Amino acid sequence: MVTSRDRNCRSTRRVAHAWTKTLPTMAPAPMRTERAIPTKISNVSHSHVDCKLRLAGRAVAYAADNAHFILIDEQSNGLVVNAADCLSAWDRWPRTRGTVMVIGRLELVSDTPVSHIPLPYHINPLLVLHALHIGDIGGEIDLEEWNTGIDSLPPVEHELQ
C-alpha cells in the first residue's frame, strides 16, 4: 500500500534529480603535487633553491624560540630546517632526538635564523629547508644505505643545471 508520505518522497526525488541535470558539469581540478626529490644533505646547494626535497638525517641543536633545528648526516654535513609549520603551539620538538625524514622546500635567506651553529658541523646558514613534513623514523633507516641509494638514482633535471 502506497502512502501519501511515499508519494511525497518520490516526488521530491524526481524534482531533485531534474534540478541536478540542469547544473553545469564541472570536471574536478587536477591535483598538482610536486615530487619531493630524495637528496643527500651533503649534496644540498644553491641549485636546489625553490625545490621540494626529501632528506634523512639526525635532528640536533633545536632552537625553541624560532622552531629551527639542524639536520646532520654521518659526515657532519648539516642543513638548517625551519619546523614552524610542522609544530602546533603546544607541541615541543623533538620528542626524541633521533633520525628523521624531512620533506620541505629549500629557501635562500638573507640572514641566518640560527645564532649559534655547533661545531664540527659543515653548514651553509643561508640555505634553510622550510619543512612541510617531519617524520620520526628512529632506527628504521640506515643513513649510509640512504645515501648509497640516492647515489644510485638517475639525476633529475634541476641537478643537471
C-alpha positions in Angstrom: 0.0 0.0 0.0 1.4 3.4 -1.1 1.0 6.1 1.5 1.0 9.9 0.9 4.4 10.0 2.6 5.8 7.6 -0.1 4.3 9.7 -2.9 5.9 12.9 -1.4 9.3 11.3 -1.2 9.2 10.1 -4.8 8.0 13.5 -5.9 10.9 15.2 -4.1 13.4 12.8 -5.5 12.2 13.4 -9.1 12.4 17.2 -8.6 15.9 17.0 -7.1 17.0 14.7 -9.9 15.7 17.0 -12.5 17.3 20.0 -10.9 20.8 18.4 -10.8 20.5 17.6 -14.5 20.4 21.3 -15.2 23.6 22.1 -13.3 26.7 22.5 -15.5 29.0 19.6 -15.1 32.5 20.7 -14.0 35.5 18.5 -14.1 37.4 18.3 -10.9 40.5 20.4 -10.8 43.6 18.2 -11.2 45.8 17.8 -8.1 49.2 19.3 -8.7 51.6 17.6 -6.4 55.3 18.2 -6.8 57.5 15.2 -6.2 60.0 15.6 -3.3 63.4 14.8 -4.7 65.4 12.4 -2.5 68.7 14.2 -1.7 71.7 13.7 0.4 72.4 16.5 2.9 75.9 16.8 1.6 74.6 17.5 -1.9 72.2 20.4 -1.0 73.4 23.6 -2.7 72.2 26.8 -4.2 71.0 24.9 -7.3 68.3 23.3 -5.1 66.7 26.6 -4.0 62.9 26.5 -4.6 63.0 22.7 -5.0 61.0 20.3 -2.9 63.4 17.9 -1.2 63.3 14.7 0.8 66.2 14.4 3.3 67.0 12.0 6.1 69.3 12.7 9.0 69.7 13.3 12.7 67.9 16.2 14.3 70.3 18.2 16.6 70.6 21.7 18.0 66.9 22.7 18.3 66.2 26.4 18.9 62.8 26.6 20.6 62.5 30.4 20.1 62.2 30.1 16.3 61.5 26.4 15.8 64.7 25.8 13.8 66.9 22.8 14.1 70.0 21.3 12.4 69.7 18.1 10.3 73.0 16.3 10.0 74.3 13.3 8.2 77.1 10.9 9.3 79.9 13.0 7.9 78.8 16.1 9.9 77.3 17.9 6.9 74.3 19.8 8.1 71.3 21.9 7.0 69.1 24.3 8.9 65.5 23.3 9.0 62.5 25.5 9.8 60.0 23.3 11.6 57.5 26.0 12.5 54.7 24.8 10.2 55.1 21.3 11.4 54.6 22.0 15.1 51.4 23.0 16.9 51.6 25.8 19.5 51.6 23.3 22.4 53.9 20.7 20.7 57.6 20.5 21.7 60.3 19.4 19.4 61.8 16.9 19.3 60.1 14.3 21.4 63.1 12.0 20.5 66.4 13.2 19.2 66.9 10.6 16.5 66.8 10.0 12.8 64.1 11.9 11.0 62.9 12.3 7.4 62.1 15.8 6.3 60.2 16.9 3.3 60.4 20.6 2.5 61.2 23.4 0.1 64.7 24.9 0.2 64.9 28.6 0.6 67.8 31.1 0.4 67.6 33.6 3.3 69.4 36.9 3.7 70.0 36.4 7.4 70.8 33.2 9.3 67.9 32.0 11.5 70.3 30.3 14.0 72.5 32.4 16.2 75.0 29.6 17.0 75.9 26.7 14.9 77.6 24.0 17.0 80.9 22.7 15.7 82.0 20.5 13.9 79.0 20.7 11.5 79.6 21.9 8.0 76.5 24.2 7.3 75.6 27.0 4.9 73.4 29.0 7.3 71.8 30.9 4.4 70.2 27.7 3.0 67.1 26.8 5.0 64.8 23.9 4.4 61.2 25.0 5.1 59.7 21.8 6.4 56.3 20.6 5.1 56.5 17.2 6.9 58.8 15.8 9.6 58.6 12.1 10.3 60.5 10.4 13.2 62.0 7.2 11.6 64.2 6.2 14.5 66.1 3.1 13.8 64.1 2.3 10.7 66.7 3.6 8.3 70.4 3.4 8.0 71.8 6.8 6.8 74.6 5.1 4.9 72.2 3.0 3.0 70.0 6.1 2.4 73.0 7.9 0.9 74.1 4.9 -1.2 70.5 4.5 -2.5 70.4 8.2 -3.5 73.7 7.9 -5.3 72.3 5.0 -7.4 69.3 7.1 -8.6 69.3 8.8 -12.0 69.9 12.6 -11.8 66.9 14.8 -12.0 66.7 17.9 -14.3 67.5 20.6 -11.7 70.6 18.7 -10.6 72.0 18.9 -14.2 71.9 22.6 -14.3 
